[in-house]
Amino acid sequence: MAKKPQIMPGAIDIDDLVAEFEHESPENTEAMAHGRQWVAETFYADRPSLAQLRLKQGWSQAELAKRAETSQSYIARLEQGKIDPQMSTARKIANALAVSIEVIDQALFTETQT
């Protein structure tokens, strides 16, 4: 198992910083969602992937994890192509994203090819 990097004293984890900003106001939440959608359109338009599907919704990994009843770290590993989900988890992800299981299958296949 890989060691978790040491955090410098006084450093702030970027995920924690983004989450704090996002939850400060409805305007910030909306701005972050629009930013994620822009990233999906700009950087993921040419390759369907789980990250693209998630970002098109304007969701963080944590938000997809919450809606699919799993963990953020699990979603991260899926997006990195490091693991294959169980069918029940793939269905939960498909339902959360309002796409077919076939779309999830293709997105996960793309993740393992990069």
Summary of the structure (lengths in Angstrom):
residues: 114
radius of gyration: 14.9
end to end distance: 21.9
largest distance: 45.4
contacts: 292
relative contact order: 0.12
helix: 64%
strand: 0%
